Amino acid sequence: MNGMTAVVEAEGLTKFYGRRRGLEDLDLTIQPGEVFGYLGPNGSGKTTTIRLLLDVIRPTRGRVTVLGSDPGDAAVRARVGYLPGELALAGRERAGQYLRFLGDARGGVAQARIDELAERLEADLSVPMGKLSKGNKQKVGLIQAFMHRPEFLILDEPTSGLDPLVQQEFLAMVREVRADGRTVLMSSHVLAEVEHVSDRVGIVRSGRLVAVEEVAALREKAVRRVELHFDAPVPAEAFEGLPGVRDLRVAGASVTCTIDGRPDALIKAAARFTVVHLVSAEPDLEEIFLTYYSGEEERHARADDAESA
Amino acid sequence: MPALMTQSLREYRRTLIGWTVGISAFLSLYMGIYGNIKKSPEVYGPAALAKFPGALRDLMGGLADITSGAGYLQSVVYQLFVPMLFIACAWGLGNRAIAQPEESGLLELTVTLPIDRVRVLLQRFTAAVIGLLAAAAATYGVALAIATSVGMGVSAARILAAHTGVFLLALFFGTLTLAIGAATGRRGLASAVTATWVVTGYAVVTVGQSVSAISWLKWVSPFYYYLDGKPIYQGVPVGDYLVLVGATAVLLLTAALAFDRRDVGV
């Protein structure tokens, strides 16, 4: 595509652990410069996908390339940064020493770069790793993933254990990576954590990718809940049948409804009365997404039934 | 030295220092006692040893002639205790190389470094060998110093021959532990197989030698290739030691091939 090699290209990627399905028939392409949010509940196949991309585990069938190479090619892993979902750090070794080792093993990272990231995330690298709190372990994990400025960052549940301020700093780091034209795959079990930085999101459930959608498109589909309060009771007829307005409830001086897309018609109808208060809730993308993919699932279930029939 | 090898040595350092200190203390204590035996051989002579039950004497390699320096070294020091201590140390290193960090999740980042799987295993193994060799060299120094000071009358070359055998024997069992851990990722399994082979292997070359039905099992006991040549008396049994080296190489190759093919941490 435009002569650019896809960062991830998976075709029919499948992993079974014995008879248990980890991931089945994943077809996914991630383009350079993209931030891809990978969503799903625990045990749905997110970590399986990520570990396949890093050659920690091997596919049962199907194929995948990372930065144009087979994940088994060790050299390509120098261009990848990885934060494991369950990061284990232990022992008496200081975090700073361990980071220097990881940097050396990836071909060298300047100490100044490690210190800069530690300062941004407020991580204390002089603490023995076995004594790090959950949040501090996660910071050390983020530093090692970002420090060698990899072309492709794979982050499994990156925000877990981080306090809100550090989460903001982390999201800023992700935006910087994207601004550099580098690529990010980050998993989460909640959309809210990734929607503000992701270009696209994919949902995986029970080992299947059930939906991939651009976040901007999702926003357009967003259903918004609106509440209007007037200085006097309003007639219900004034709001009935407005385009895009649903779930209308008129009770005395207040009107509540949900709107699809533009709020224009509702605003114009309301303008005929005296508005004293207006509440418009941020659209819950997750809700839309969930409705969307539960529909997908039903279709899958029907297809499965048809197959077995 | 590759970064992973340096890092592995750092990880093994504490356990290696612990074992080196422990084995040195054991050597000082047991070899120090020889001073008393030398002074009053009648107390520890054949008449005294005859009081031990036969099976116990067999287990201790016969306990013949512990009043001579060579006999004492062979029976009390190099027969059972020093090999077992070194094997325990090597077994620990064998687990630390792959299975233990895999079970605790620490290996996850290591295998995602730009180092291919076979190299990961070889560098972890080489670091363990260097560590074990350092422990063997240090304890050889201790053994030699005490042997000289209490006047054991055994040459440095003979003590080196025995110490080399201990090192090779421990290396074999350490590599066995590593190989099972590398092939399965299970520390418990690796420990159980190694422990079983150590105990039965030692039993068949000692108490088992008088039971003709199982005496052929000595061929699969690594202890046979260490003890049979009597290195304290006869120097390095080259052929026997090469068998240990060869068997270790086969185990290492198996470990590398198995680890290269396998899913890690599942």
Interface residues (C-beta under 8 A of the other chain):
Chain A: Y17 R51 L54 D55 V56 I57 R58 G72 A74 A75 V76 R77 A78 V80 Y82 P84 E86 L87 A88 L89 A90 G91 R92 E93 Q97 F101 L102 D104 A105 R106 G107 Q144
Chain B: P2 A3 L4 T6 Q7 R10 E11 R14 S104 G105 L106 E108 L109 V111 T112 L113 P114 I115 D116 R119 R261 D263 V264 G265 V266
